[in-house]
Amino acid sequence: MRAFRAAVEAHDMDAVEALLADDVVFSSPVVFKPYRGKAVTAAILRAVERVFEDFRYEQVIGEADGRDHALLFAARVGDREISGCDFLHLDASGRIAELTVMVRPLSGAQALQAAMAAQFERIAEEAQERQDARAASAD
C-alpha cells in the first residue's frame, strides 16, 4: 500500500492514522492479544515511530490494487538490528482493517518489547486522548 508506506517514511503519523479503519485490529510482535480500535493502534504506531531508529522499508509484496500487502522493513532498537514485516489487510473502503507486525531475531524482538514497555503509559494516554477527541467530534 503506497499511501501507508509514504506516510510512514515521511514520519506523518496523522496520515498513517487517517488510513486506519475505525475498528482496525493490530497484532503486535511482542504481545499475545491483539489491540482493537483506531485510537490505540495510532498511539502504538506513534510509539513505534519514536522507538525505531534507521527505519526503512526494503520490499513490498502484493498487487497495487489488492487488499493484502506485506511491507518488509529493517530498523534498529538501541544496538539491536531488526528485520520485520508489516502485513496489511484492507477493508472494502480501502482502509487498513488488520495490521500484523512480525520481527526477528529474538534479541531484536526483546529489545523492541522493552522499548515499547517504556512507552506504555504514554501510549495509554495518547489512545485515551484520541478516543475522547473522536467522541467529542461525534457529538
Disulfide bonds with the S-S distance in Angstrom:
none
